[in-house]
């Protein structure tokens, strides 16, 4: 007899995200304390984003994520090394997520094929 999968209540490491994450690869900027930092988006959802950031920022720090076509106020939720998790103050709508995903795909295609 197989054992049933643990429920989120039983598994402290279960993914409890409300919104599904979409992998992206986009350069962006993160403004914290009036200083702008170059970051790289790794994934995003309507409720937040994961990115790389060389600057160490404390959990709870208010920031603004600028992706070029979308700017959004957010709060730092966690940081592990140079990987950072944000929670948006106002969630992205489906069109915003789709636009950023399409931009990421276009950038990857351009980088792969260049000006050929």
SEFI-75140 format. One record per residue: x, y, z of N, C-alpha, C in turn; residue in one letter. Coordinates in Angstrom, 2 decimals, always signed. Example, Ala and Ser with C-alpha at 12.3 -4.5 7.8 and 13.67 -1.06 7.14 Angstrom:
SEFI-75140
<sevo n_u="+13.19" n_v="-5.69" n_w="+7.80" ca_u="+12.30" ca_v="-4.50" ca_w="+7.80" c_u="+13.20" c_v="-3.30" c_w="+7.80" residu="A"/>
<sevo n_u="+12.85" n_v="-2.25" n_w="+7.08" ca_u="+13.67" ca_v="-1.06" ca_w="+7.14" c_u="+12.90" c_v="+0.03" c_w="+7.87" residu="S"/>
end
This chain:
SEFI-75140
<sevo n_u="+0.84" n_v="-1.18" n_w="+0.00" ca_u="+0.00" ca_v="+0.00" ca_w="+0.00" c_u="+0.89" c_v="+1.24" c_w="+0.00" residu="X"/>
<sevo n_u="+0.58" n_v="+2.16" n_w="-0.88" ca_u="+1.39" ca_v="+3.37" ca_w="-0.94" c_u="+0.90" c_v="+4.38" c_w="+0.09" residu="X"/>
<sevo n_u="+1.85" n_v="+5.17" n_w="+0.52" ca_u="+1.58" ca_v="+6.19" ca_w="+1.52" c_u="+1.03" c_v="+7.44" c_w="+0.82" residu="X"/>
<sevo n_u="-0.03" n_v="+8.06" n_w="+1.32" ca_u="-0.55" ca_v="+9.26" ca_w="+0.66" c_u="+0.44" c_v="+10.42" c_w="+0.78" residu="X"/>
<sevo n_u="+0.36" n_v="+11.32" n_w="-0.19" ca_u="+1.24" ca_v="+12.50" ca_w="-0.17" c_u="+0.92" c_v="+13.33" c_w="+1.07" residu="X"/>
<sevo n_u="+1.96" n_v="+13.88" n_w="+1.70" ca_u="+1.70" ca_v="+14.69" ca_w="+2.90" c_u="+0.92" c_v="+15.95" c_w="+2.54" residu="X"/>
<sevo n_u="+0.05" n_v="+16.34" n_w="+3.43" ca_u="-0.70" ca_v="+17.58" ca_w="+3.22" c_u="+0.19" c_v="+18.74" c_w="+3.63" residu="X"/>
<sevo n_u="-0.14" n_v="+19.97" n_w="+3.19" ca_u="+0.66" ca_v="+21.13" ca_w="+3.59" c_u="+0.77" c_v="+21.27" c_w="+5.10" residu="X"/>
<sevo n_u="-0.25" n_v="+20.82" n_w="+5.83" ca_u="-0.19" ca_v="+20.90" ca_w="+7.29" c_u="+0.85" c_v="+19.93" c_w="+7.85" residu="X"/>
<sevo n_u="+1.04" n_v="+18.79" n_w="+7.17" ca_u="+2.00" ca_v="+17.78" ca_w="+7.61" c_u="+3.42" c_v="+18.08" c_w="+7.14" residu="X"/>
<sevo n_u="+3.56" n_v="+18.80" n_w="+6.05" ca_u="+4.85" ca_v="+19.05" ca_w="+5.44" c_u="+5.23" c_v="+20.52" c_w="+5.60" residu="X"/>
<sevo n_u="+6.16" n_v="+20.85" n_w="+6.50" ca_u="+6.53" ca_v="+22.25" ca_w="+6.70" c_u="+7.22" c_v="+22.86" c_w="+5.49" residu="X"/>
<sevo n_u="+7.68" n_v="+22.03" n_w="+4.54" ca_u="+8.37" ca_v="+22.54" ca_w="+3.36" c_u="+7.47" c_v="+22.59" c_w="+2.13" residu="X"/>
<sevo n_u="+6.19" n_v="+22.32" n_w="+2.29" ca_u="+5.26" ca_v="+22.34" ca_w="+1.16" c_u="+5.16" c_v="+23.75" c_w="+0.59" residu="X"/>
<sevo n_u="+4.96" n_v="+23.82" n_w="-0.71" ca_u="+4.81" ca_v="+25.11" ca_w="-1.38" c_u="+3.41" c_v="+25.63" c_w="-1.11" residu="X"/>
<sevo n_u="+3.32" n_v="+26.73" n_w="-0.40" ca_u="+2.02" ca_v="+27.28" ca_w="-0.03" c_u="+1.69" c_v="+28.56" c_w="-0.80" residu="X"/>
<sevo n_u="+2.31" n_v="+28.75" n_w="-1.94" ca_u="+2.04" ca_v="+29.95" ca_w="-2.72" c_u="+0.60" c_v="+29.96" c_w="-3.21" residu="X"/>
<sevo n_u="+0.01" n_v="+31.13" n_w="-3.19" ca_u="-1.35" ca_v="+31.31" ca_w="-3.67" c_u="-1.35" c_v="+31.40" c_w="-5.19" residu="X"/>
<sevo n_u="-0.32" n_v="+32.01" n_w="-5.77" ca_u="-0.24" ca_v="+32.24" ca_w="-7.21" c_u="+0.85" c_v="+31.37" c_w="-7.82" residu="X"/>
<sevo n_u="+0.58" n_v="+30.78" n_w="-8.99" ca_u="+1.62" ca_v="+29.97" ca_w="-9.64" c_u="+2.77" c_v="+30.85" c_w="-10.15" residu="X"/>
<sevo n_u="+3.98" n_v="+30.34" n_w="-10.04" ca_u="+5.18" ca_v="+31.05" ca_w="-10.51" c_u="+5.42" c_v="+30.75" c_w="-11.97" residu="X"/>
<sevo n_u="+5.90" n_v="+31.77" n_w="-12.70" ca_u="+6.25" ca_v="+31.63" ca_w="-14.10" c_u="+7.74" c_v="+31.95" c_w="-14.23" residu="X"/>
<sevo n_u="+8.53" n_v="+31.02" n_w="-14.78" ca_u="+9.95" ca_v="+31.33" ca_w="-14.94" c_u="+10.15" c_v="+32.42" c_w="-15.99" residu="X"/>
<sevo n_u="+11.02" n_v="+33.37" n_w="-15.67" ca_u="+11.39" ca_v="+34.45" ca_w="-16.59" c_u="+12.88" c_v="+34.69" c_w="-16.46" residu="X"/>
<sevo n_u="+13.43" n_v="+35.42" n_w="-17.38" ca_u="+14.84" ca_v="+35.82" ca_w="-17.33" c_u="+14.91" c_v="+37.24" c_w="-17.86" residu="X"/>
<sevo n_u="+14.80" n_v="+38.20" n_w="-16.94" ca_u="+14.75" ca_v="+39.60" ca_w="-17.35" c_u="+15.62" c_v="+40.46" c_w="-16.47" residu="X"/>
<sevo n_u="+16.38" n_v="+41.38" n_w="-17.08" ca_u="+17.07" ca_v="+42.39" ca_w="-16.27" c_u="+16.04" c_v="+43.38" c_w="-15.75" residu="X"/>
<sevo n_u="+16.28" n_v="+43.93" n_w="-14.58" ca_u="+15.37" ca_v="+44.91" ca_w="-13.98" c_u="+16.15" c_v="+45.76" c_w="-12.99" residu="X"/>
<sevo n_u="+15.45" n_v="+46.68" n_w="-12.35" ca_u="+16.03" ca_v="+47.49" ca_w="-11.29" c_u="+15.17" c_v="+47.38" c_w="-10.05" residu="X"/>
<sevo n_u="+15.83" n_v="+47.45" n_w="-8.91" ca_u="+15.16" ca_v="+47.42" ca_w="-7.62" c_u="+15.60" c_v="+48.66" c_w="-6.87" residu="X"/>
<sevo n_u="+14.63" n_v="+49.50" n_w="-6.51" ca_u="+14.95" ca_v="+50.70" ca_w="-5.75" c_u="+14.64" c_v="+50.44" c_w="-4.28" residu="X"/>
<sevo n_u="+15.65" n_v="+50.66" n_w="-3.44" ca_u="+15.50" ca_v="+50.47" ca_w="-2.00" c_u="+16.21" c_v="+51.61" c_w="-1.29" residu="X"/>
<sevo n_u="+15.49" n_v="+52.32" n_w="-0.44" ca_u="+16.10" ca_v="+53.42" ca_w="+0.29" c_u="+16.63" c_v="+54.51" c_w="-0.62" residu="X"/>
<sevo n_u="+15.99" n_v="+54.73" n_w="-1.76" ca_u="+16.43" ca_v="+55.77" ca_w="-2.69" c_u="+17.60" c_v="+55.38" c_w="-3.57" residu="X"/>
<sevo n_u="+18.10" n_v="+54.15" n_w="-3.43" ca_u="+19.22" ca_v="+53.67" ca_w="-4.25" c_u="+18.71" c_v="+52.61" c_w="-5.21" residu="X"/>
<sevo n_u="+19.13" n_v="+52.72" n_w="-6.47" ca_u="+18.71" ca_v="+51.80" ca_w="-7.52" c_u="+19.76" c_v="+50.70" c_w="-7.70" residu="X"/>
<sevo n_u="+19.31" n_v="+49.45" n_w="-7.70" ca_u="+20.21" ca_v="+48.29" ca_w="-7.84" c_u="+19.81" c_v="+47.49" c_w="-9.08" residu="X"/>
<sevo n_u="+20.81" n_v="+47.05" n_w="-9.84" ca_u="+20.56" ca_v="+46.17" ca_w="-10.98" c_u="+20.24" c_v="+44.78" c_w="-10.43" residu="X"/>
<sevo n_u="+19.14" n_v="+44.20" n_w="-10.91" ca_u="+18.72" ca_v="+42.86" ca_w="-10.50" c_u="+18.37" c_v="+42.05" c_w="-11.74" residu="X"/>
<sevo n_u="+18.13" n_v="+40.77" n_w="-11.54" ca_u="+17.73" ca_v="+39.89" ca_w="-12.63" c_u="+16.55" c_v="+39.05" c_w="-12.14" residu="X"/>
<sevo n_u="+15.40" n_v="+39.19" n_w="-12.81" ca_u="+14.20" ca_v="+38.42" ca_w="-12.44" c_u="+14.38" c_v="+36.96" c_w="-12.84" residu="X"/>
<sevo n_u="+14.05" n_v="+36.07" n_w="-11.92" ca_u="+14.13" ca_v="+34.62" ca_w="-12.17" c_u="+12.76" c_v="+34.00" c_w="-12.36" residu="X"/>
<sevo n_u="+11.80" n_v="+34.44" n_w="-11.56" ca_u="+10.42" ca_v="+34.01" ca_w="-11.75" c_u="+9.49" c_v="+35.05" c_w="-11.16" residu="X"/>
<sevo n_u="+8.22" n_v="+34.94" n_w="-11.55" ca_u="+7.27" ca_v="+35.89" ca_w="-11.04" c_u="+5.88" c_v="+35.31" c_w="-11.04" residu="X"/>
<sevo n_u="+5.02" n_v="+35.89" n_w="-10.23" ca_u="+3.62" ca_v="+35.53" ca_w="-10.17" c_u="+2.84" c_v="+36.81" c_w="-9.95" residu="X"/>
<sevo n_u="+1.54" n_v="+36.70" n_w="-9.87" ca_u="+0.72" ca_v="+37.88" ca_w="-9.60" c_u="+1.06" c_v="+38.49" c_w="-8.24" residu="X"/>
<sevo n_u="+1.50" n_v="+37.66" n_w="-7.31" ca_u="+1.75" ca_v="+38.13" ca_w="-5.95" c_u="+3.17" c_v="+38.48" c_w="-5.60" residu="X"/>
<sevo n_u="+4.15" n_v="+38.10" n_w="-6.42" ca_u="+5.53" ca_v="+38.38" ca_w="-6.06" c_u="+6.52" c_v="+37.93" c_w="-7.11" residu="X"/>
<sevo n_u="+7.79" n_v="+37.99" n_w="-6.75" ca_u="+8.85" ca_v="+37.65" ca_w="-7.69" c_u="+10.08" c_v="+37.13" c_w="-6.95" residu="X"/>
<sevo n_u="+10.86" n_v="+36.33" n_w="-7.66" ca_u="+12.17" ca_v="+35.89" ca_w="-7.17" c_u="+13.19" c_v="+36.48" c_w="-8.12" residu="X"/>
<sevo n_u="+14.28" n_v="+37.02" n_w="-7.56" ca_u="+15.29" ca_v="+37.66" ca_w="-8.37" c_u="+16.66" c_v="+37.54" c_w="-7.73" residu="X"/>
<sevo n_u="+17.68" n_v="+37.83" n_w="-8.51" ca_u="+19.02" ca_v="+37.91" ca_w="-7.97" c_u="+19.34" c_v="+39.37" c_w="-7.71" residu="X"/>
<sevo n_u="+19.99" n_v="+39.62" n_w="-6.58" ca_u="+20.33" ca_v="+40.99" ca_w="-6.18" c_u="+21.59" c_v="+40.92" c_w="-5.33" residu="X"/>
<sevo n_u="+22.63" n_v="+41.62" n_w="-5.74" ca_u="+23.90" ca_v="+41.60" ca_w="-5.00" c_u="+23.79" c_v="+42.32" c_w="-3.66" residu="X"/>
<sevo n_u="+22.88" n_v="+43.28" n_w="-3.56" ca_u="+22.71" ca_v="+44.05" ca_w="-2.33" c_u="+21.93" c_v="+43.23" c_w="-1.30" residu="X"/>
<sevo n_u="+22.42" n_v="+43.19" n_w="-0.08" ca_u="+21.71" ca_v="+42.51" ca_w="+1.00" c_u="+20.63" c_v="+43.44" c_w="+1.56" residu="X"/>
<sevo n_u="+19.39" n_v="+42.98" n_w="+1.54" ca_u="+18.26" ca_v="+43.77" ca_w="+2.02" c_u="+17.51" c_v="+42.97" c_w="+3.09" residu="X"/>
<sevo n_u="+17.18" n_v="+43.63" n_w="+4.17" ca_u="+16.50" ca_v="+42.96" ca_w="+5.27" c_u="+15.06" c_v="+42.63" c_w="+4.90" residu="X"/>
<sevo n_u="+14.58" n_v="+41.54" n_w="+5.45" ca_u="+13.18" ca_v="+41.18" ca_w="+5.30" c_u="+12.32" c_v="+42.33" c_w="+5.81" residu="X"/>
<sevo n_u="+11.28" n_v="+42.68" n_w="+5.07" ca_u="+10.41" ca_v="+43.79" ca_w="+5.45" c_u="+10.78" c_v="+45.11" c_w="+4.80" residu="X"/>
<sevo n_u="+11.90" n_v="+45.17" n_w="+4.08" ca_u="+12.32" ca_v="+46.40" ca_w="+3.41" c_u="+11.36" c_v="+46.73" c_w="+2.26" residu="X"/>
<sevo n_u="+10.81" n_v="+47.95" n_w="+2.25" ca_u="+9.97" ca_v="+48.34" ca_w="+1.11" c_u="+10.85" c_v="+48.67" c_w="-0.10" residu="X"/>
<sevo n_u="+10.44" n_v="+48.22" n_w="-1.28" ca_u="+11.21" ca_v="+48.41" ca_w="-2.51" c_u="+10.26" c_v="+48.74" c_w="-3.66" residu="X"/>
<sevo n_u="+10.83" n_v="+49.14" n_w="-4.77" ca_u="+10.09" ca_v="+49.30" ca_w="-6.01" c_u="+10.83" c_v="+48.48" c_w="-7.07" residu="X"/>
<sevo n_u="+10.13" n_v="+47.56" n_w="-7.70" ca_u="+10.69" ca_v="+46.75" ca_w="-8.77" c_u="+10.32" c_v="+47.40" c_w="-10.09" residu="X"/>
<sevo n_u="+11.32" n_v="+47.74" n_w="-10.89" ca_u="+11.12" ca_v="+48.37" ca_w="-12.19" c_u="+11.57" c_v="+47.40" c_w="-13.28" residu="X"/>
<sevo n_u="+10.60" n_v="+46.88" n_w="-14.01" ca_u="+10.89" ca_v="+45.91" ca_w="-15.07" c_u="+10.87" c_v="+46.56" c_w="-16.45" residu="X"/>
<sevo n_u="+10.90" n_v="+47.87" n_w="-16.50" ca_u="+10.86" ca_v="+48.58" ca_w="-17.78" c_u="+9.43" c_v="+48.88" c_w="-18.20" residu="X"/>
<sevo n_u="+8.62" n_v="+47.86" n_w="-18.38" ca_u="+7.23" ca_v="+48.08" ca_w="-18.79" c_u="+6.28" c_v="+48.10" c_w="-17.59" residu="X"/>
<sevo n_u="+6.77" n_v="+47.65" n_w="-16.45" ca_u="+5.94" ca_v="+47.60" ca_w="-15.24" c_u="+6.79" c_v="+48.00" c_w="-14.05" residu="X"/>
<sevo n_u="+6.26" n_v="+48.88" n_w="-13.24" ca_u="+6.88" ca_v="+49.22" ca_w="-11.96" c_u="+5.91" c_v="+48.84" c_w="-10.86" residu="X"/>
<sevo n_u="+6.42" n_v="+48.26" n_w="-9.77" ca_u="+5.53" ca_v="+47.79" ca_w="-8.72" c_u="+6.20" c_v="+47.92" c_w="-7.37" residu="X"/>
<sevo n_u="+5.47" n_v="+48.50" n_w="-6.41" ca_u="+5.93" ca_v="+48.55" ca_w="-5.03" c_u="+5.83" c_v="+47.15" c_w="-4.44" residu="X"/>
<sevo n_u="+6.81" n_v="+46.80" n_w="-3.61" ca_u="+6.85" ca_v="+45.46" ca_w="-3.04" c_u="+7.57" c_v="+45.51" c_w="-1.70" residu="X"/>
<sevo n_u="+7.59" n_v="+44.36" n_w="-1.04" ca_u="+8.28" ca_v="+44.21" ca_w="+0.23" c_u="+9.19" c_v="+42.99" c_w="+0.13" residu="X"/>
<sevo n_u="+10.42" n_v="+43.11" n_w="+0.62" ca_u="+11.34" ca_v="+41.97" ca_w="+0.66" c_u="+10.79" c_v="+40.98" c_w="+1.68" residu="X"/>
<sevo n_u="+10.62" n_v="+39.74" n_w="+1.28" ca_u="+10.13" ca_v="+38.68" ca_w="+2.17" c_u="+11.26" c_v="+37.80" c_w="+2.70" residu="X"/>
<sevo n_u="+12.26" n_v="+37.57" n_w="+1.85" ca_u="+13.40" ca_v="+36.74" ca_w="+2.26" c_u="+14.57" c_v="+37.02" c_w="+1.33" residu="X"/>
<sevo n_u="+15.76" n_v="+36.67" n_w="+1.81" ca_u="+16.96" ca_v="+36.71" ca_w="+0.98" c_u="+17.88" c_v="+35.59" c_w="+1.42" residu="X"/>
<sevo n_u="+18.39" n_v="+34.85" n_w="+0.45" ca_u="+19.32" ca_v="+33.75" ca_w="+0.70" c_u="+20.48" c_v="+33.95" c_w="-0.27" residu="X"/>
<sevo n_u="+21.59" n_v="+34.46" n_w="+0.24" ca_u="+22.72" ca_v="+34.79" ca_w="-0.63" c_u="+22.32" c_v="+35.95" c_w="-1.52" residu="X"/>
<sevo n_u="+22.43" n_v="+35.75" n_w="-2.84" ca_u="+22.03" ca_v="+36.82" ca_w="-3.75" c_u="+20.64" c_v="+36.59" c_w="-4.36" residu="X"/>
<sevo n_u="+19.90" n_v="+35.63" n_w="-3.82" ca_u="+18.54" ca_v="+35.37" ca_w="-4.28" c_u="+17.55" c_v="+35.99" c_w="-3.30" residu="X"/>
<sevo n_u="+16.57" n_v="+36.71" n_w="-3.84" ca_u="+15.67" ca_v="+37.53" ca_w="-3.03" c_u="+14.23" c_v="+37.24" c_w="-3.43" residu="X"/>
<sevo n_u="+13.34" n_v="+37.20" n_w="-2.45" ca_u="+11.91" ca_v="+37.03" ca_w="-2.71" c_u="+11.14" c_v="+38.28" c_w="-2.35" residu="X"/>
<sevo n_u="+10.27" n_v="+38.71" n_w="-3.25" ca_u="+9.45" ca_v="+39.90" ca_w="-3.03" c_u="+7.98" c_v="+39.53" c_w="-3.00" residu="X"/>
<sevo n_u="+7.23" n_v="+40.30" n_w="-2.25" ca_u="+5.77" ca_v="+40.22" ca_w="-2.25" c_u="+5.26" c_v="+41.59" c_w="-2.72" residu="X"/>
<sevo n_u="+4.48" n_v="+41.60" n_w="-3.81" ca_u="+3.97" ca_v="+42.86" ca_w="-4.34" c_u="+2.92" c_v="+43.45" c_w="-3.41" residu="X"/>
<sevo n_u="+2.94" n_v="+44.78" n_w="-3.28" ca_u="+1.92" ca_v="+45.46" ca_w="-2.47" c_u="+0.55" c_v="+45.35" c_w="-3.13" residu="X"/>
<sevo n_u="+0.51" n_v="+45.44" n_w="-4.45" ca_u="-0.71" ca_v="+45.26" ca_w="-5.24" c_u="-0.38" c_v="+44.22" c_w="-6.30" residu="X"/>
<sevo n_u="-1.16" n_v="+43.15" n_w="-6.34" ca_u="-0.82" ca_v="+42.06" ca_w="-7.25" c_u="-0.85" c_v="+42.48" c_w="-8.71" residu="X"/>
<sevo n_u="-0.05" n_v="+41.80" n_w="-9.51" ca_u="-0.07" ca_v="+41.99" ca_w="-10.96" c_u="-1.31" c_v="+41.33" c_w="-11.51" residu="X"/>
<sevo n_u="-1.87" n_v="+41.90" n_w="-12.57" ca_u="-2.99" ca_v="+41.21" ca_w="-13.21" c_u="-2.42" c_v="+40.23" c_w="-14.25" residu="X"/>
<sevo n_u="-3.28" n_v="+39.41" n_w="-14.80" ca_u="-2.85" ca_v="+38.37" ca_w="-15.75" c_u="-2.17" c_v="+38.98" c_w="-16.97" residu="X"/>
<sevo n_u="-2.62" n_v="+40.16" n_w="-17.42" ca_u="-2.00" ca_v="+40.80" ca_w="-18.58" c_u="-0.57" c_v="+41.24" c_w="-18.29" residu="X"/>
<sevo n_u="-0.31" n_v="+41.73" n_w="-17.07" ca_u="+1.05" ca_v="+42.12" ca_w="-16.67" c_u="+1.97" c_v="+40.90" c_w="-16.67" residu="X"/>
<sevo n_u="+1.51" n_v="+39.81" n_w="-16.08" ca_u="+2.32" ca_v="+38.59" ca_w="-16.02" c_u="+2.59" c_v="+38.09" c_w="-17.44" residu="X"/>
<sevo n_u="+1.57" n_v="+38.10" n_w="-18.29" ca_u="+1.73" ca_v="+37.65" ca_w="-19.68" c_u="+2.71" c_v="+38.55" c_w="-20.44" residu="X"/>
<sevo n_u="+2.64" n_v="+39.88" n_w="-20.22" ca_u="+3.53" ca_v="+40.81" ca_w="-20.91" c_u="+4.98" c_v="+40.57" c_w="-20.50" residu="X"/>
<sevo n_u="+5.23" n_v="+40.37" n_w="-19.22" ca_u="+6.60" ca_v="+40.13" ca_w="-18.76" c_u="+7.11" c_v="+38.78" c_w="-19.24" residu="X"/>
<sevo n_u="+6.24" n_v="+37.78" n_w="-19.27" ca_u="+6.63" ca_v="+36.46" ca_w="-19.77" c_u="+6.99" c_v="+36.55" c_w="-21.25" residu="X"/>
<sevo n_u="+6.17" n_v="+37.24" n_w="-22.04" ca_u="+6.44" ca_v="+37.40" ca_w="-23.47" c_u="+7.73" c_v="+38.19" c_w="-23.69" residu="X"/>
<sevo n_u="+7.96" n_v="+39.20" n_w="-22.88" ca_u="+9.21" ca_v="+39.98" ca_w="-22.99" c_u="+10.42" c_v="+39.11" c_w="-22.71" residu="X"/>
<sevo n_u="+10.31" n_v="+38.27" n_w="-21.69" ca_u="+11.41" ca_v="+37.35" ca_w="-21.36" c_u="+11.68" c_v="+36.39" c_w="-22.51" residu="X"/>
<sevo n_u="+10.62" n_v="+35.84" n_w="-23.08" ca_u="+10.79" ca_v="+34.89" ca_w="-24.19" c_u="+11.40" c_v="+35.58" c_w="-25.40" residu="X"/>
<sevo n_u="+10.97" n_v="+36.80" n_w="-25.69" ca_u="+11.53" ca_v="+37.55" ca_w="-26.82" c_u="+13.01" c_v="+37.85" c_w="-26.60" residu="X"/>
<sevo n_u="+13.36" n_v="+38.23" n_w="-25.38" ca_u="+14.76" ca_v="+38.52" ca_w="-25.06" c_u="+15.62" c_v="+37.26" c_w="-25.21" residu="X"/>
<sevo n_u="+15.13" n_v="+36.13" n_w="-24.73" ca_u="+15.88" ca_v="+34.88" ca_w="-24.86" c_u="+16.06" c_v="+34.50" c_w="-26.32" residu="X"/>
<sevo n_u="+15.02" n_v="+34.68" n_w="-27.13" ca_u="+15.12" ca_v="+34.37" ca_w="-28.56" c_u="+16.12" c_v="+35.30" c_w="-29.23" residu="X"/>
<sevo n_u="+16.07" n_v="+36.59" n_w="-28.90" ca_u="+17.01" ca_v="+37.54" ca_w="-29.48" c_u="+18.45" c_v="+37.20" c_w="-29.09" residu="X"/>
<sevo n_u="+18.67" n_v="+36.83" n_w="-27.83" ca_u="+20.01" ca_v="+36.49" ca_w="-27.38" c_u="+20.51" c_v="+35.21" c_w="-28.07" residu="X"/>
<sevo n_u="+19.61" n_v="+34.30" n_w="-28.35" ca_u="+20.00" ca_v="+33.05" ca_w="-29.01" c_u="+20.35" c_v="+33.28" c_w="-30.47" residu="X"/>
<sevo n_u="+19.57" n_v="+34.13" n_w="-31.16" ca_u="+19.75" ca_v="+34.31" ca_w="-32.59" c_u="+20.39" c_v="+35.64" c_w="-32.98" residu="X"/>
<sevo n_u="+20.42" n_v="+36.58" n_w="-32.07" ca_u="+21.03" ca_v="+37.88" ca_w="-32.36" c_u="+20.41" c_v="+38.56" c_w="-33.54" residu="X"/>
<sevo n_u="+21.23" n_v="+39.20" n_w="-34.34" ca_u="+20.75" ca_v="+39.97" ca_w="-35.51" c_u="+20.83" c_v="+39.15" c_w="-36.80" residu="X"/>
<sevo n_u="+20.73" n_v="+37.84" n_w="-36.72" ca_u="+20.83" ca_v="+36.99" ca_w="-37.92" c_u="+19.71" c_v="+37.22" c_w="-38.87" residu="X"/>
end
